[in-house]
Amino acid sequence: MKRLFVMIACLLATSWLYGQSKANYDEEKVPQYSLPDVLLCNNGTRVTTARQWEKQRRPEVLDMFSGMEYGRTPTEKIKKTCQLLHEDTQALSGIATSQQVLVTFSGMGKTVKALLLAYIPNHRKGKVPVFITYNFKGNHSVTDDECILYSPYFDRYKDSNVPELQRNTQASRWPLKMIVSRGYAIVTMCYQDIFPDNADGGIESVKQLFPDSSDETASWQAIGVWAWGSSRIADWAEKQPWADCNQFVIMGHSRQGKAALWAGAQDKRFKVVISNDSGCGGAALYKREFGERIEPITQNFPHWFCASFAQYSGKEQQLPFDQHELLALIAPRYLYVASAEEDLWADPYGEYLAAYHASSVYALYGLAGISSPSMPAVHQPIMNHVGYHIRSGKHDVTEYDWEQYLGFCDKAFGRMGH
């Protein structure tokens, strides 16, 4: 088993290094480019009001991303059951109640199981805001608590000796006590339970529970399925007596930052949408051709995007949209984009510029976005209706990131001094 994981890691590293070797990290080599005007309708009409955006332009933009990047989310409903497996009313040294819920999705004569892990503040007054977010290595990886079960995808490996699959391996990304002590619940699930992150993952994923798409070029793939899964977590949270349904936050890191943005674009229940180091396919602008580009991402991860997206491999300037338009779909809800100084692969400046160019849609609502194309200094966050920070360090989620997210959400929900 350990040899298998080493082989997979080597293959992924080889592909990543190949993409890195072709990447541009020089601002002087960024081509001159022209971004699509997010406020220009397909018929040439210019959007001047929030109502016009919502009724005419927003559906057009949403349709572009559905048909040409992430794929179309099915409208069919499938059966979902939830079973409470374990509850600990004294979790996190007594400040939280943890709940572990087995979610079973059924369709087309098949089932897929996922395990949801929630931490709810014990000392709360009324209902609380809720962070909804995926983890990468299983629920057991976010804490050293022996009561936390292995997520279904990783359950098969729990007796292996592979270090990265063991308990508590990613706890540094999850300052659970800080989050809960600030009055927030947090609900997480392993993204691999919803769609295993490999080229053949579709056959084990939730996607198999739906009828085949009539248009295979626009059939949803992993990012779309992960986004759909986030909304199903929100479905569960809506039914909990402790959850404030008007204060749902979705946060995603890296590939899950991409999925979080796409989930936030489609599901307006997410009142705050947070992208952490989401890069190419997330917050970063394609047309800058900086860091990761369409060619390596579609070659290394062909299961992430719908088939029609690959036609723009090496042809970023021909792409009829760009990611500032994805961010604009979140308006007038709160949006936060975060970057890391050393994470050039994710193009921090491209992430910032996307938030800047999306701000024209927020202006239609009279809301303050990002006002300047000049990037802020490291550790100097912007917290308007659109927020942004760049921190020191590498591609990761840190306690600094979480401190900014909590502060931003406090502002969004009027909890300053709560």
Phi, psi and chi 1 to 4 in degrees:
 res  aa     phi    psi   chi1   chi2   chi3   chi4
   1 MET       -  -44.8 -177.3   64.6   68.4      -
   2 LYS   -62.3  -40.1 -172.3  171.0 -176.3  178.4
   3 ARG   -61.5  -38.8  176.8 -178.5  -69.0 -178.6
   4 LEU   -60.5  -45.7  173.4   62.0      -      -
   5 PHE   -67.2  -34.5  -85.0   93.8      -      -
   6 VAL   -64.7  -42.2  170.3      -      -      -
   7 MET   -63.0  -44.7  -70.6  173.9   60.8      -
   8 ILE   -62.5  -43.0  -67.5  172.5      -      -
   9 ALA   -61.6  -40.2      -      -      -      -
  10 CYS   -65.1  -41.8  -71.4      -      -      -
  11 LEU   -63.3  -44.6  -72.4  171.2      -      -
  12 LEU   -64.4  -39.9  -70.2  174.3      -      -
  13 ALA   -64.8  -39.4      -      -      -      -
  14 THR   -63.0  -44.9  -60.2      -      -      -
  15 SER   -63.9  -41.7  -63.1      -      -      -
  16 TRP   -64.6  -43.7 -177.8   79.5      -      -
  17 LEU   -64.9  -35.2  -72.6  170.2      -      -
  18 TYR   -62.9  -44.6  172.9   73.4      -      -
  19 GLY   -64.4  -40.4      -      -      -      -
  20 GLN   -61.7  -38.5  -73.6  -88.0  -22.7      -
  21 SER   -65.8  -23.9   69.0      -      -      -
  22 LYS   -98.6   -2.1  -61.7  179.6   67.5  177.0
  23 ALA   -76.9  150.6      -      -      -      -
  24 ASN   -97.9  125.9  168.3   39.8      -      -
  25 TYR  -120.7   19.6  -64.9  122.0      -      -
  26 ASP  -115.2  115.0 -174.5  -11.0      -      -
  27 GLU   -58.6  -27.8  -74.5  -69.6  -22.1      -
  28 GLU   -67.0  -20.5  -64.2  -65.0  -35.2      -
  29 LYS   -98.8    3.0  -65.5 -178.7  179.4  178.0
  30 VAL   -67.9  125.0  170.6      -      -      -
  31 PRO   -70.1  158.5   28.8  -36.3      -      -
  32 GLN   -66.0  133.3  -72.8 -167.7  -20.3      -
  33 TYR  -143.1  160.7   61.5   88.6      -      -
  34 SER  -125.7  119.5  176.5      -      -      -
  35 LEU   -79.3  142.8  -71.1 -179.8      -      -
  36 PRO   -59.2  142.8  -19.2   30.5      -      -
  37 ASP   -81.5  111.2 -171.9  -19.2      -      -
  38 VAL   -63.6  -21.2   66.3      -      -      -
  39 LEU   -97.0   10.2  -64.5  177.9      -      -
  40 LEU  -105.3  116.2 -168.9   64.9      -      -
  41 CYS   -71.7  163.5  -63.1      -      -      -
  42 ASN   -60.4  -29.7  -69.3  -13.9      -      -
  43 ASN   -88.4    7.8   65.0    3.9      -      -
  44 GLY    91.7   -5.9      -      -      -      -
  45 THR   -72.2  140.9  -57.2      -      -      -
  46 ARG   -97.6  133.0 -175.8  158.9 -170.9   80.6
  47 VAL   -77.6  129.3  174.9      -      -      -
  48 THR  -126.9   -7.7   57.3      -      -      -
  49 THR  -133.8  158.1   67.4      -      -      -
  50 ALA   -63.5  -37.9      -      -      -      -
  51 ARG   -63.1  -42.8  177.4  177.4  174.8   80.0
  52 GLN   -64.3  -39.3 -169.9 -179.0    5.1      -
  53 TRP   -59.4  -48.7  162.7 -103.1      -      -
  54 GLU   -69.0  -38.7  -68.2  179.2    1.4      -
  55 LYS   -84.7  -32.8  -63.4  -64.2 -177.0 -178.3
  56 GLN  -116.0  -57.1 -176.2  175.1   -1.8      -
  57 ARG   -78.8  -41.6 -178.4   56.1  179.2  160.3
  58 ARG   -57.4  -45.9 -171.2 -178.5 -169.9  -80.3
  59 PRO   -59.5  -34.1  -25.0   35.5      -      -
  60 GLU   -65.3  -44.6  -67.8  177.4  -10.2      -
  61 VAL   -66.5  -43.7  174.9      -      -      -
  62 LEU   -59.0  -39.8 -169.5   63.3      -      -
  63 ASP   -67.3  -35.5 -173.9   68.1      -      -
  64 MET   -61.6  -46.9  -79.6 -165.6  -63.1      -
  65 PHE   -68.6  -33.7  -76.6  101.3      -      -
  66 SER   -67.3  -44.1  -65.6      -      -      -
  67 GLY   -83.0  -22.0      -      -      -      -
  68 MET  -125.2   -6.6  -71.0 -172.2  -81.8      -
  69 GLU  -131.5  -61.9 -173.5  166.7    6.4      -
  70 TYR   -97.8  -15.0  -57.0  117.1      -      -
  71 GLY    90.5  162.2      -      -      -      -
  72 ARG   -88.3  125.4  -59.2 -167.5 -177.2  -77.9
  73 THR   -71.9  127.4  -56.0      -      -      -
  74 PRO   -60.0  148.2  -22.5   32.9      -      -
  75 THR   -93.3  -12.4   56.1      -      -      -
  76 GLU   -66.2  147.5  -64.3   91.8  -13.3      -
  77 LYS   -98.6  142.0  -54.4  -65.6 -177.0 -177.7
  78 ILE  -120.8  161.4   62.1  172.0      -      -
  79 LYS   -72.3  139.7 -176.4  178.7  178.5 -178.8
  80 LYS  -138.3  129.0  173.1  172.9   64.1   67.2
  81 THR  -121.6  148.9   61.4      -      -      -
  82 CYS  -127.2  129.8  -61.3      -      -      -
  83 GLN  -128.3  121.3  177.6 -171.3    1.3      -
  84 LEU   -72.5  117.8  179.0   63.6      -      -
  85 LEU   -95.3  -33.2  -62.0 -176.8      -      -
  86 HIS  -158.2  140.4 -174.7  -90.0      -      -
  87 GLU  -136.8  136.2 -177.3  175.6   59.0      -
  88 ASP  -128.8  109.7  178.5    4.4      -      -
  89 THR   -79.1   -3.3   60.0      -      -      -
  90 GLN  -124.8   38.5  -65.1  -61.6  -50.5      -
  91 ALA   -73.9  160.9      -      -      -      -
  92 LEU    51.4   51.0  -56.4  179.4      -      -
  93 SER    61.6   28.9  -57.8      -      -      -
  94 GLY    95.8   -3.8      -      -      -      -
  95 ILE   -88.9   -7.9   67.2  170.2      -      -
  96 ALA  -140.2  160.7      -      -      -      -
  97 THR  -108.5  127.1  -68.0      -      -      -
  98 SER  -101.3  143.5   66.4      -      -      -
  99 GLN  -130.7  136.9  -66.5 -177.6  -19.4      -
 100 GLN  -119.2  120.6  -62.4 -178.8   76.8      -
 101 VAL  -123.4  124.6  177.7      -      -      -
 102 LEU   -84.9  120.4 -178.0   66.0      -      -
 103 VAL  -106.2  124.5 -175.8      -      -      -
 104 THR  -115.3  119.5  -57.3      -      -      -
 105 PHE   -99.2  138.4  -59.3  101.8      -      -
 106 SER  -134.5  140.7  -55.6      -      -      -
 107 GLY   178.7  151.5      -      -      -      -
 108 MET    55.4   31.7  -54.8  -63.7  -71.1      -
 109 GLY    74.7   13.3      -      -      -      -
 110 LYS  -128.2  165.3  -56.2  171.3 -175.8  176.8
 111 THR  -135.1  152.3   61.1      -      -      -
 112 VAL  -132.9  133.3  169.8      -      -      -
 113 LYS  -110.3  141.2  -64.2 -177.7 -176.2  -63.8
 114 ALA  -137.9  151.6      -      -      -      -
 115 LEU  -116.1  122.4 -172.2   62.5      -      -
 116 LEU   -99.0  137.1  179.4  153.3      -      -
 117 LEU  -124.2  123.7  171.1   62.1      -      -
 118 ALA  -123.0  142.3      -      -      -      -
 119 TYR  -120.9  123.4  -72.7   96.7      -      -
 120 ILE  -119.2  130.6  -52.8  107.3      -      -
 121 PRO   -59.5  133.4  -19.1   30.3      -      -
 122 ASN   -77.3  -37.3  -78.9  -21.6      -      -
 123 HIS   -97.7   75.1  -55.6  -67.3      -      -
 124 ARG  -119.8  152.9   60.1 -175.0 -176.6  -87.2
 125 LYS  -115.0  103.1  -64.2  179.2 -179.4  178.6
 126 GLY    80.6 -159.3      -      -      -      -
 127 LYS   -81.7  155.6  -61.9 -175.0  176.7 -174.8
 128 VAL  -122.0  153.4  -63.1      -      -      -
 129 PRO   -68.2  157.5   22.4  -29.2      -      -
 130 VAL  -131.8  123.9 -175.5      -      -      -
 131 PHE   -85.1  131.0  -84.6   95.2      -      -
 132 ILE  -118.1  123.2  -68.0  172.1      -      -
 133 THR  -158.4  148.2 -179.6      -      -      -
 134 TYR   -89.0  152.3  -76.4  117.9      -      -
 135 ASN  -110.2  165.2   60.9   73.5      -      -
 136 PHE   -97.7  -35.7  -75.8   84.8      -      -
 137 LYS  -111.4   16.5  -60.5  -78.6 -179.5   77.2
 138 GLY   100.5  153.4      -      -      -      -
 139 ASN   -57.7  -33.7  -64.7  -13.6      -      -
 140 HIS   -65.3  -17.0   59.1  -80.5      -      -
 141 SER   -83.0  -12.4   71.6      -      -      -
 142 VAL   -89.9   -6.9  -50.4      -      -      -
 143 THR  -157.0  162.0  174.8      -      -      -
 144 ASP   -93.6    6.2   60.3    1.5      -      -
 145 ASP   -66.4  115.6 -174.1  -13.3      -      -
 146 GLU   -66.3  -15.0  -65.1  -71.8  -21.6      -
 147 CYS   -78.5  -15.4  -66.3      -      -      -
 148 ILE   -78.0  121.6  -56.6  -54.7      -      -
 149 LEU   -73.7  154.6  -56.3  170.1      -      -
 150 TYR   -70.3  137.8  -90.3   63.5      -      -
 151 SER   -63.9  147.8  -64.6      -      -      -
 152 PRO   -50.3  -41.8  -31.0   36.9      -      -
 153 TYR   -61.8  -38.6  177.4   81.9      -      -
 154 PHE   -92.1   -6.8  -75.6  107.2      -      -
 155 ASP   -59.5  -32.2 -169.6   59.2      -      -
 156 ARG   -67.5  -18.5   69.3 -168.0   90.4  173.8
 157 TYR  -108.6    5.4  -54.2  124.3      -      -
 158 LYS   -65.7  -21.6   66.4 -178.1  179.0 -178.0
 159 ASP   -96.2    5.2  -64.6  -35.4      -      -
 160 SER   -79.0  169.4   72.6      -      -      -
 161 ASN  -104.5   17.9  -66.3  -41.0      -      -
 162 VAL   -74.0  115.8 -179.3      -      -      -
 163 PRO   -56.6  -40.8  -24.4   34.4      -      -
 164 GLU   -71.8   -6.9   56.3  -93.3   30.9      -
 165 LEU  -101.0    2.9  -59.5 -175.3      -      -
 166 GLN   -86.6  171.6  -58.7  -51.3  -56.6      -
 167 ARG   -63.6  144.1 -168.5  174.7  -59.4  -79.0
 168 ASN    73.8   12.5 -156.8   37.9      -      -
 169 THR   -72.1  -22.0   54.4      -      -      -
 170 GLN  -124.2   26.3  -67.6 -160.1  -43.9      -
 171 ALA   -61.8  -24.9      -      -      -      -
 172 SER   -63.0  -22.7   64.3      -      -      -
 173 ARG   -85.4   -4.8  -67.7 -179.0  172.4 -179.8
 174 TRP  -129.8   78.9  -59.2   90.8      -      -
 175 PRO   -74.9   70.4   29.4  -34.2      -      -
 176 LEU   -59.2  -42.2  -61.9  170.5      -      -
 177 LYS   -62.4  -40.2  -72.5 -175.3  178.2  179.9
 178 MET   -64.2  -44.4 -179.5  175.5   74.8      -
 179 ILE   -62.2  -49.1  -64.5  165.6      -      -
 180 VAL   -67.6  -40.1  170.0      -      -      -
 181 SER   -66.2  -20.1   66.3      -      -      -
 182 ARG   -85.0    1.6  -68.5  -79.5  -68.7  -92.0
 183 GLY    92.4   16.7      -      -      -      -
 184 TYR  -108.6  139.7  -71.1   79.7      -      -
 185 ALA   -85.9  154.6      -      -      -      -
 186 ILE  -135.0  133.3 -178.1  166.1      -      -
 187 VAL  -124.2  125.8 -173.3      -      -      -
 188 THR  -131.1  160.6 -172.7      -      -      -
 189 MET  -153.0  149.4  178.8 -175.4  -73.7      -
 190 CYS   -76.2  125.9 -179.9      -      -      -
 191 TYR   -63.1  -25.7   82.4  124.2      -      -
 192 GLN   -67.8  -23.8  -57.7  -96.7   27.0      -
 193 ASP   -64.6  -32.1  -73.3   -5.3      -      -
 194 ILE   -86.6  -41.8  -60.7  -62.0      -      -
 195 PHE  -153.1  105.8 -166.5  116.7      -      -
 196 PRO   -56.2  133.9  -27.6   36.9      -      -
 197 ASP   -85.2   70.1 -165.4    3.7      -      -
 198 ASN  -152.2  167.9   60.2   73.6      -      -
 199 ALA   -60.6  -26.0      -      -      -      -
 200 ASP  -101.9   11.0  -62.4  -39.1      -      -
 201 GLY   -64.6  -21.9      -      -      -      -
 202 GLY   -59.1  -31.9      -      -      -      -
 203 ILE   -73.3  -16.4   59.9  175.9      -      -
 204 GLU  -105.4   -1.5  -66.2 -176.2   66.0      -
 205 SER   -93.6  175.3   76.7      -      -      -
 206 VAL   -61.9  -25.9  168.4      -      -      -
 207 LYS   -55.0  -35.4 -179.1 -177.7  177.1 -179.2
 208 GLN   -67.3  -12.2   65.4  171.5  -41.8      -
 209 LEU   -85.5   -4.9  -51.5 -179.0      -      -
 210 PHE  -109.9  153.9  -71.1   85.1      -      -
 211 PRO   -60.1  151.3  -20.4   31.6      -      -
 212 ASP   -61.4  145.4  -69.0  -23.2      -      -
 213 SER   -70.2  144.5  170.6      -      -      -
 214 SER   -75.9  -17.7   58.4      -      -      -
 215 ASP  -122.8   95.8  179.9    3.2      -      -
 216 GLU   -65.3  -27.0  -80.5  -57.5  -49.8      -
 217 THR   -68.3  -24.1   63.4      -      -      -
 218 ALA  -113.3   17.5      -      -      -      -
 219 SER   -70.3  135.2  175.7      -      -      -
 220 TRP   -63.6  150.4   66.6  -22.4      -      -
 221 GLN  -127.8 -156.3  -64.9  -62.7  -33.8      -
 222 ALA   -56.6  -48.2      -      -      -      -
 223 ILE   -60.2  -41.7  -69.0  175.8      -      -
 224 GLY   -64.5  -39.8      -      -      -      -
 225 VAL   -69.2  -41.2  179.7      -      -      -
 226 TRP   -61.7  -41.0  -67.8  -34.3      -      -
 227 ALA   -62.0  -44.2      -      -      -      -
 228 TRP   -58.8  -41.4  175.5   92.7      -      -
 229 GLY   -62.4  -37.7      -      -      -      -
 230 SER   -59.6  -39.4  -64.6      -      -      -
 231 SER   -68.4  -29.2  -70.2      -      -      -
 232 ARG   -72.7  -32.3  -55.2  -66.8   71.4   78.4
 233 ILE   -63.4  -41.2  -61.9  172.8      -      -
 234 ALA   -62.0  -37.4      -      -      -      -
 235 ASP   -56.1  -45.6  -69.1  -14.1      -      -
 236 TRP   -64.9  -45.8  175.6   83.5      -      -
 237 ALA   -62.4  -34.3      -      -      -      -
 238 GLU   -58.3  -27.8  -85.0 -172.7  -37.5      -
 239 LYS   -91.5   -0.5  -62.6  178.1 -179.4  179.2
 240 GLN   -89.7  134.0  -53.5  -47.7  -53.8      -
 241 PRO   -65.8  -18.9   23.4  -33.4      -      -
 242 TRP   -91.7   -7.7   44.5  -97.7      -      -
 243 ALA   -94.0  131.8      -      -      -      -
 244 ASP   -87.1  107.3 -171.9  -28.1      -      -
 245 CYS   -69.5  -12.2  -60.8      -      -      -
 246 ASN   -94.9    6.9  -66.8  -46.7      -      -
 247 GLN  -136.1   52.8  -64.5 -173.1   -8.9      -
 248 PHE   -91.1  134.6  -77.0  177.7      -      -
 249 VAL  -121.1  132.9 -176.8      -      -      -
 250 ILE  -111.5  130.0 -174.3  167.5      -      -
 251 MET  -129.8  133.8 -169.3  -74.3  -76.1      -
 252 GLY  -139.7  145.3      -      -      -      -
 253 HIS  -110.3  138.9  167.3   60.9      -      -
 254 SER    58.4 -124.1 -166.3      -      -      -
 255 ARG   -61.6  -28.8   63.5 -159.3   64.1 -176.0
 256 GLN   -79.7  -17.1  -70.7  -46.6  -46.0      -
 257 GLY   -67.0  -37.7      -      -      -      -
 258 LYS   -61.8  -48.2  -50.2  177.9 -155.9  -54.1
 259 ALA   -65.1  -36.4      -      -      -      -
 260 ALA   -63.9  -41.3      -      -      -      -
 261 LEU   -64.4  -41.3  -70.3  170.5      -      -
 262 TRP   -69.6  -37.3 -177.0 -133.6      -      -
 263 ALA   -63.7  -44.6      -      -      -      -
 264 GLY   -64.7  -33.1      -      -      -      -
 265 ALA   -65.4  -34.2      -      -      -      -
 266 GLN   -93.3  -31.7  -62.8  175.0   91.5      -
 267 ASP  -114.4  106.6 -168.3  -23.2      -      -
 268 LYS   -76.8   -1.5  -65.9 -178.3  179.5 -179.5
 269 ARG   -69.5  -21.7  -69.1  176.8  -61.6  175.9
 270 PHE   -80.2  101.2  -64.2  119.1      -      -
 271 LYS   -78.5  -22.9  -57.7  -55.8 -177.9 -175.8
 272 VAL  -129.2  130.9 -179.9      -      -      -
 273 VAL  -120.5  123.9  179.3      -      -      -
 274 ILE  -122.6  125.5  -59.2  172.0      -      -
 275 SER  -109.9  119.8  153.5      -      -      -
 276 ASN  -110.7  111.2 -170.8   91.4      -      -
 277 ASP    52.0   45.8  -59.1   -5.3      -      -
 278 SER   -81.0  -25.0   62.6      -      -      -
 279 GLY    56.2 -144.3      -      -      -      -
 280 CYS   -60.8  129.0 -178.1      -      -      -
 281 GLY    84.6   -3.0      -      -      -      -
 282 GLY  -120.6 -112.6      -      -      -      -
 283 ALA   -86.0  -21.7      -      -      -      -
 284 ALA   -73.5  145.6      -      -      -      -
 285 LEU   -75.0  131.4  -66.0  174.7      -      -
 286 TYR   -69.5  -40.9  -71.9  118.8      -      -
 287 LYS   -70.0   -9.8  -65.9 -175.7 -173.1  -63.2
 288 ARG   -74.9  -21.2  -83.8  173.8   42.6   81.3
 289 GLU    51.6   48.3  -61.7 -176.0   21.5      -
 290 PHE  -121.8  135.5 -172.0  101.1      -      -
 291 GLY    70.1 -141.2      -      -      -      -
 292 GLU   -66.8  141.2 -171.2  173.0   23.2      -
 293 ARG  -125.5  179.5  -65.4  176.4   58.8 -174.9
 294 ILE   -65.0  -37.3  -65.1  174.5      -      -
 295 GLU   -61.1  -55.3 -179.4  179.5    0.2      -
 296 PRO   -67.2  -34.0   19.4  -30.9      -      -
 297 ILE   -70.8  -35.5 -157.8  171.4      -      -
 298 THR   -79.3  -24.3   53.3      -      -      -
 299 GLN   -78.3  -43.1  -71.8 -179.0   -8.7      -
 300 ASN   -77.4  -29.7  -65.7  -23.8      -      -
 301 PHE  -132.9   65.1  -53.1  103.5      -      -
 302 PRO   -65.2  -15.7   25.4  -36.0      -      -
 303 HIS   -88.2   -2.3   55.3  -69.8      -      -
 304 TRP   -80.9  -38.0  -75.7    3.9      -      -
 305 PHE  -115.6  162.5  -56.8   93.3      -      -
 306 CYS   -69.8  158.8   67.8      -      -      -
 307 ALA   -60.3  -32.1      -      -      -      -
 308 SER   -68.8  -18.1   61.4      -      -      -
 309 PHE   -69.2  -32.0 -173.2   56.2      -      -
 310 ALA   -63.8  -17.1      -      -      -      -
 311 GLN   -65.3  -16.2   68.7 -176.4  -65.4      -
 312 TYR   -98.6   13.5  -62.5  104.8      -      -
 313 SER   -61.2  119.7  175.6      -      -      -
 314 GLY    72.9    9.6      -      -      -      -
 315 LYS  -131.0   45.4  -59.4  176.2 -178.4  178.1
 316 GLU   -57.4  -34.7  -80.1   82.5   -1.8      -
 317 GLN   -71.0  -16.1  -56.4  -49.2  -41.3      -
 318 GLN   -91.3   -8.3  -62.9  177.9   28.2      -
 319 LEU   -62.6  126.7 -166.0   68.1      -      -
 320 PRO   -79.6    2.8   26.9  -33.9      -      -
 321 PHE  -145.9  173.5   58.0   87.9      -      -
 322 ASP  -148.7  173.3 -145.0  -38.0      -      -
 323 GLN   -74.2  -15.6  -63.0  -57.7   94.1      -
 324 HIS   -61.0  -27.8   65.7  -62.2      -      -
 325 GLU   -74.0  -32.4  -64.2  175.6  -75.9      -
 326 LEU   -62.7  -46.7  173.0   67.1      -      -
 327 LEU   -62.6  -35.5  -57.4 -171.2      -      -
 328 ALA   -63.6  -26.9      -      -      -      -
 329 LEU   -64.2  -17.3  -69.7  171.6      -      -
 330 ILE   -82.0  -20.1  -65.5  159.8      -      -
 331 ALA   -59.2  143.6      -      -      -      -
 332 PRO   -94.5   16.6   35.3  -36.8      -      -
 333 ARG   -73.6  169.7  -69.2  163.6  -68.5  137.0
 334 TYR   -77.8  137.9  -76.0   81.6      -      -
 335 LEU  -128.9  135.2  166.0   68.1      -      -
 336 TYR  -133.8  130.1 -161.0   97.1      -      -
 337 VAL  -119.9  131.5  175.1      -      -      -
 338 ALA  -126.7  144.9      -      -      -      -
 339 SER  -131.3  168.4  -52.8      -      -      -
 340 ALA  -124.5  138.1      -      -      -      -
 341 GLU   -58.6  -38.4 -171.5  177.7   25.8      -
 342 GLU   -89.2   -2.7  -63.0  175.6   27.5      -
 343 ASP   -90.6   62.1 -170.8   15.2      -      -
 344 LEU   -66.5  -26.8  -63.4 -177.7      -      -
 345 TRP   -55.8  -32.5 -175.2 -121.7      -      -
 346 ALA   -91.0   -0.8      -      -      -      -
 347 ASP    53.7   74.5 -173.9   12.1      -      -
 348 PRO   -54.2  -41.7  -27.4   35.8      -      -
 349 TYR   -67.1  -36.0 -172.4   40.6      -      -
 350 GLY   -65.3  -34.3      -      -      -      -
 351 GLU   -66.8  -44.3  -67.3 -177.1  -50.7      -
 352 TYR   -61.9  -46.3  174.3   78.0      -      -
 353 LEU   -63.0  -34.5  -75.0  175.1      -      -
 354 ALA   -62.1  -42.8      -      -      -      -
 355 ALA   -64.4  -38.5      -      -      -      -
 356 TYR   -61.9  -47.8  165.0   71.2      -      -
 357 HIS   -74.3  -22.5  -72.6  -69.3      -      -
 358 ALA   -73.6  -19.0      -      -      -      -
 359 SER   -66.8  -18.4  -64.3      -      -      -
 360 SER   -63.9  -29.8   60.7      -      -      -
 361 VAL   -74.4  -38.7  174.5      -      -      -
 362 TYR   -61.7  -33.0  -78.9   82.2      -      -
 363 ALA   -63.7  -28.3      -      -      -      -
 364 LEU   -60.7  -28.5  -64.2  173.8      -      -
 365 TYR   -94.6    3.0  -64.9   87.7      -      -
 366 GLY    74.7   25.6      -      -      -      -
 367 LEU  -106.8  144.4  -58.3  172.8      -      -
 368 ALA   -82.8  126.1      -      -      -      -
 369 GLY  -109.2 -133.9      -      -      -      -
 370 ILE   -97.3  121.1  -56.4  -66.9      -      -
 371 SER   -94.3  -15.1   60.3      -      -      -
 372 SER  -131.1  142.4  170.5      -      -      -
 373 PRO   -75.3   -6.5   26.8  -34.1      -      -
 374 SER   -84.0  125.2  -61.5      -      -      -
 375 MET   -67.8  144.6 -129.5  175.2  143.6      -
 376 PRO   -72.3  163.3   28.3  -35.2      -      -
 377 ALA   -71.3  163.5      -      -      -      -
 378 VAL   -58.8  135.6  172.5      -      -      -
 379 HIS    64.0   31.7  -60.2  156.0      -      -
 380 GLN  -125.6   75.0  -65.0  -64.6  -43.3      -
 381 PRO   -66.3  148.5   22.7  -32.7      -      -
 382 ILE  -102.7  130.6  -63.9  170.2      -      -
 383 MET  -133.0   68.0  -68.6 -157.4  178.6      -
 384 ASN   -95.9 -156.4  -62.1  -37.5      -      -
 385 HIS   -66.2  -27.3 -139.5   85.2      -      -
 386 VAL  -108.6  126.5  178.8      -      -      -
 387 GLY  -115.4  160.5      -      -      -      -
 388 TYR  -159.1  144.2  177.6   84.7      -      -
 389 HIS  -147.2  154.6   76.0 -111.9      -      -
 390 ILE  -122.5  130.5 -180.0  168.9      -      -
 391 ARG  -113.8  166.1   59.8  159.4  170.6   79.7
 392 SER   -70.6  159.5   60.5      -      -      -
 393 GLY   104.8 -167.0      -      -      -      -
 394 LYS  -108.7 -171.6   60.4 -177.0 -178.6  178.7
 395 HIS   -67.9  104.3 -172.6   77.4      -      -
 396 ASP  -172.1  176.0 -158.7   -4.7      -      -
 397 VAL  -116.3  126.4 -172.9      -      -      -
 398 THR  -121.4  170.5   69.1      -      -      -
 399 GLU   -62.5  -34.9 -172.4  167.8  -54.6      -
 400 TYR   -58.3  -45.4  175.9   85.4      -      -
 401 ASP   -56.7  -48.7  -66.0  -42.7      -      -
 402 TRP   -62.5  -36.9  -83.2  104.7      -      -
 403 GLU   -60.4  -40.3  -73.1  171.3  -11.0      -
 404 GLN   -69.2  -41.0  -49.8  -39.9  -54.3      -
 405 TYR   -63.5  -41.9  -57.7  152.5      -      -
 406 LEU   -65.6  -41.6  -70.8  164.9      -      -
 407 GLY   -63.6  -41.8      -      -      -      -
 408 PHE   -63.7  -43.5 -173.4   71.6      -      -
 409 CYS   -68.4  -36.7  -69.4      -      -      -
 410 ASP   -56.2  -43.5  -78.7  -10.5      -      -
 411 LYS   -66.8  -44.6 -179.4  178.0  178.9  180.0
 412 ALA   -61.2  -37.7      -      -      -      -
 413 PHE  -100.3    8.4  -60.2  142.9      -      -
 414 GLY    65.5   37.6      -      -      -      -
 415 ARG  -106.4   17.1  -66.3  169.4   56.7   86.2
 416 MET   -62.1  110.8  -51.9  -60.0  -71.5      -
 417 GLY    89.3   10.4      -      -      -      -
 418 HIS   -62.8      -  179.3   79.2      -      -
